[in-house]
């Protein structure tokens, strides 16, 4: 998901997306700890997407003031 798609979403949708990314990140870390994770790049992608969602949420909050 790119930044343009995320900016088109509402803050509530972004919060839901962030919650999903956090769950995915937890599951990926658990898989890595148990040795089941094959593609370790997924952890980085989930973490960075979560950071992007947080950044966009902060931008929207700041512009609403």
C-alpha positions in Angstrom: 0.0 0.0 0.0 1.5 3.3 -1.0 1.2 6.7 0.7 -1.3 8.1 -1.8 -3.7 5.2 -1.1 -3.3 5.7 2.6 -3.9 9.5 2.5 -7.2 8.9 0.7 -8.5 6.9 3.8 -10.3 8.4 6.7 -8.6 8.5 10.2 -10.8 5.7 11.4 -9.8 3.5 8.5 -6.2 4.3 9.1 -6.5 3.3 12.8 -8.0 0.0 11.7 -5.2 -0.5 9.2 -2.6 0.3 12.0 -4.2 -2.3 14.3 -4.1 -4.9 11.5 -0.4 -4.1 10.8 0.4 -4.5 14.5 -1.3 -7.9 14.6 0.6 -8.9 11.5 3.9 -7.7 12.9 3.3 -9.7 16.1 2.5 -12.8 14.1 5.5 -12.4 12.0 7.8 -12.0 15.0 6.2 -15.1 16.6 6.8 -17.1 13.4 10.5 -15.9 13.3 11.0 -16.9 16.9 9.6 -20.4 16.2 11.6 -20.8 13.0 8.6 -20.9 10.7 9.2 -17.6 8.9 10.7 -18.0 5.5 10.6 -14.4 4.1 12.1 -12.1 6.8 11.6 -9.0 4.6 7.9 -9.2 5.6 8.7 -8.0 9.1 10.5 -4.9 7.7 7.6 -4.2 5.3 5.0 -4.4 8.1 7.0 -2.2 10.4 7.6 0.5 7.8 4.0 0.5 6.6 2.8 0.9 10.2 5.2 3.9 10.6 3.8 5.4 7.4 0.2 5.0 8.7 1.2 6.7 11.9 2.9 9.5 10.0 -0.2 10.1 7.9 -2.5 10.0 11.0 -0.3 12.7 12.6 -0.4 14.8 9.4 -4.2 14.6 9.3 -4.4 15.5 13.0 -2.1 18.5 12.5 -4.1 19.8 9.5 -7.4 19.5 11.4 -6.2 22.0 14.0 
